[in-house]
Amino acid sequence: MRGTGTTLQQKSEALATIIGCHPGTVYRAIKPREDMTKPADCGAPLAAAIHHASNGAFPGWEIRPDIWQPGQVPPRPHWLPPSLGMAG
């Protein structure tokens, strides 16, 4: 997803549609932070949903480094159907 020429706002809108939440909420979670070692302003379920809905393009461990280690895959939320996700 990153580097595809799509803006971060467009990506957050697409992810919000998949996840079923407000695009601004997703945008706040995936926007670059000044200190990437601090967690984004979102809960673990949203971070996990973003990870899975983006097919790992926005890793849960980048969004919530206080919960997951680099490379660690967060559990898939039970309410996110396995068939949903964004194409590479």
ABEGO torsion letter per residue (X at the ends): XBGAGBBAAAAAAAAAAAAGBBAAAAAAAABBBABAABBBBBBAAAAAAAAAAAGGABBAAAABAAABBBGBBBBBBAABBAABEBBX
